[in-house]
Amino acid sequence: MGANERFCTVREWVNLDFKIINERQIILQLAMQEAYKKRDECQRGFDNLDNKLNTMTADGCSFTDKDKVVESMLYFKECRDGWQETIDHIRQWQDELDQGQEDC
């Protein structure tokens, strides 16, 4: 081994692990914020269409017109549910990181 080779101490490895974990936590926090924003956008789209459908029903609109709105509502519901699933996964990853930090 050369004289210039450097060995990391245990403390340096632990500090590196904390740094990596902290960076990953920040990334997950940003991802969580975006996922909440997207989920909420889908919920608003769903709610707006639900109100539109209620108005259409009160006005006696045709089933064909209502079907188009219902199809769009289903799209927003799937979108919302997908973002909720993403949020659940991010929470799980955050929990795993927290556990990893406790282990360091």
GULUMSE-41686 format. One line per field, with one value per residue (C-alpha): x, y, z; residue number from 1; residue in three letters; chain. Coordinates in Angstrom, 3 decimals. Example, Ala and Ser with C-alpha at 12.3 -4.5 7.8 and 13.67 -1.06 7.14 Angstrom:
BEGIN
c1 = c(12.300;13.670)
c2 = c(-4.500;-1.060)
c3 = c(7.800;7.140)
resi = c(1;2)
resn = c(ALA;SER)
chain = c(A;A)
This chain:
BEGIN
c1 = c(0.000;1.227;1.886;-0.719;-3.538;-6.149;-8.341;-11.722;-12.332;-15.555;-16.597;-16.062;-18.189;-20.952;-20.833;-20.989;-23.969;-25.763;-25.032;-26.412;-29.479;-30.119;-29.835;-32.261;-34.677;-34.635;-35.289;-38.189;-39.628;-39.591;-41.141;-43.820;-44.688;-45.101;-47.115;-49.506;-49.838;-50.636;-53.057;-54.865;-55.065;-56.706;-59.122;-60.085;-60.645;-62.842;-64.802;-65.330;-66.686;-68.873;-70.416;-70.835;-72.542;-74.916;-75.789;-76.264;-78.575;-80.625;-80.835;-81.920;-78.953;-78.671;-77.037;-74.409;-73.232;-73.262;-71.303;-68.497;-68.303;-68.365;-65.517;-63.482;-64.323;-63.055;-59.825;-59.348;-60.169;-57.528;-55.086;-55.832;-55.537;-52.227;-50.775;-52.047;-50.232;-47.085;-47.489;-47.842;-44.650;-42.740;-43.859;-42.615;-39.244;-39.018;-39.679;-36.952;-34.509;-35.420;-34.754;-31.436;-30.473;-31.248;-29.012;-26.014)
c2 = c(0.000;3.425;6.109;8.336;5.821;6.911;4.696;5.885;5.664;4.278;7.808;8.982;6.111;6.903;10.595;9.607;7.350;10.192;12.555;10.100;9.403;13.125;13.779;10.967;12.310;15.702;14.088;12.101;15.227;17.036;14.024;13.891;17.558;17.042;13.859;15.637;18.499;16.130;14.092;17.258;18.455;15.162;15.461;18.993;17.790;14.987;17.345;19.855;17.146;15.801;19.257;19.465;16.059;17.141;20.264;18.227;15.829;18.710;20.244;16.946;16.470;13.360;10.152;10.474;13.814;12.458;9.375;11.571;13.366;10.067;8.736;11.814;11.413;7.828;9.065;11.611;8.943;6.604;9.499;10.426;6.818;6.432;9.509;8.274;4.996;6.972;8.902;5.628;4.282;7.472;7.189;3.609;4.667;7.475;4.979;2.704;5.627;6.590;3.011;3.067;6.254;4.676;1.737;3.988)
c3 = c(0.000;-0.867;1.673;0.049;0.401;2.852;4.928;6.113;9.803;11.174;12.099;8.514;7.203;9.678;8.708;5.053;5.768;7.577;4.694;2.143;4.274;4.780;1.036;0.331;2.939;1.235;-2.140;-0.692;0.968;-2.378;-4.089;-1.383;-1.891;-5.626;-5.149;-2.761;-5.230;-8.113;-6.000;-4.946;-8.580;-9.527;-6.598;-7.663;-11.220;-9.917;-7.651;-10.459;-12.728;-9.929;-9.554;-13.322;-13.361;-10.600;-12.581;-15.752;-13.912;-12.541;-16.018;-17.580;-19.921;-22.083;-20.895;-23.622;-22.239;-18.696;-19.759;-21.074;-17.729;-15.828;-17.995;-17.156;-13.484;-13.588;-15.152;-12.347;-9.745;-11.181;-11.305;-7.682;-6.531;-8.375;-6.699;-3.331;-3.938;-4.739;-1.471;0.429;-1.165;-0.357;3.272;3.332;1.887;4.454;7.246;5.869;5.771;9.325;10.387;8.554;10.351;13.712;12.788;12.080)
resi = c(1;2;3;4;5;6;7;8;9;10;11;12;13;14;15;16;17;18;19;20;21;22;23;24;25;26;27;28;29;30;31;32;33;34;35;36;37;38;39;40;41;42;43;44;45;46;47;48;49;50;51;52;53;54;55;56;57;58;59;60;61;62;63;64;65;66;67;68;69;70;71;72;73;74;75;76;77;78;79;80;81;82;83;84;85;86;87;88;89;90;91;92;93;94;95;96;97;98;99;100;101;102;103;104)
resn = c(MET;GLY;ALA;ASN;GLU;ARG;PHE;CYS;THR;VAL;ARG;GLU;TRP;VAL;ASN;LEU;ASP;PHE;LYS;ILE;ILE;ASN;GLU;ARG;GLN;ILE;ILE;LEU;GLN;LEU;ALA;MET;GLN;GLU;ALA;TYR;LYS;LYS;ARG;ASP;GLU;CYS;GLN;ARG;GLY;PHE;ASP;ASN;LEU;ASP;ASN;LYS;LEU;ASN;THR;MET;THR;ALA;ASP;GLY;CYS;SER;PHE;THR;ASP;LYS;ASP;LYS;VAL;VAL;GLU;SER;MET;LEU;TYR;PHE;LYS;GLU;CYS;ARG;ASP;GLY;TRP;GLN;GLU;THR;ILE;ASP;HIS;ILE;ARG;GLN;TRP;GLN;ASP;GLU;LEU;ASP;GLN;GLY;GLN;GLU;ASP;CYS)
chain = c(A;A;A;A;A;A;A;A;A;A;A;A;A;A;A;A;A;A;A;A;A;A;A;A;A;A;A;A;A;A;A;A;A;A;A;A;A;A;A;A;A;A;A;A;A;A;A;A;A;A;A;A;A;A;A;A;A;A;A;A;A;A;A;A;A;A;A;A;A;A;A;A;A;A;A;A;A;A;A;A;A;A;A;A;A;A;A;A;A;A;A;A;A;A;A;A;A;A;A;A;A;A;A;A)
